[in-house]
Amino acid sequence: MPESAAAVITDYLAASALPFEQVGQSTFVITLPGEHKLQTNVSLTLGSHAMTINAFVSRNPDENHEDVYRWLLERNRRMYAVAFAIDHLGDIYLTGRLPLDSITAAELDRVFGSVLEYSDGAFNTILELGFASAIKREWAWRISRGESTANLAAFAHLTKSDQTGDLH
């Protein structure tokens, strides 16, 4: 059965034009493009009976761990195919497992859509909850040097600046 699932995955990836790398016979690493999180790398690994799905979302938050983890857990109840999890370092992943006989092109499309929606859709909230102090420091550093804050625009509400650009 893993050979059949591997063929379905290979055919799907070739047809979808998603960048991917096959590692050995049973692992595929796919890059999904995003809007908030510029890319999400997804690993599909075929076992004897199931395919595991793993996607890195964010490193261990710097602060407010309880708030970040609560927010993620609340989302888990409404998610399809994958759920948020943390590893031994506290890094945040999406993980899941599907039976090999459920691997079809349509199911892969749903899985990749879910991973992208959850990773990309959660990214700014995870950053805001878990890295607000770092974002504020980065904002201040850029303002002090006349650097662009364009890619931090989603977090402008975390900062309050007066006419000199000083943060409060």
Secondary structure, 3 states (H helix, E strand, C coil): CHHHHHHHHHHHHHHHCCCEEEECCCEEEEEEECCCCCEEEEEEEECCCEEEEEEEEECCCCCCHHHHHHHHHHHHCCCCCCEEEECCCCCEEEEEEEEHHHCCHHHHHHHHHHHHHHHHHHHHHHHHHHCHHHHHHHHHHHHHHCCCCHHHHHHHHHCCECCCCCEC
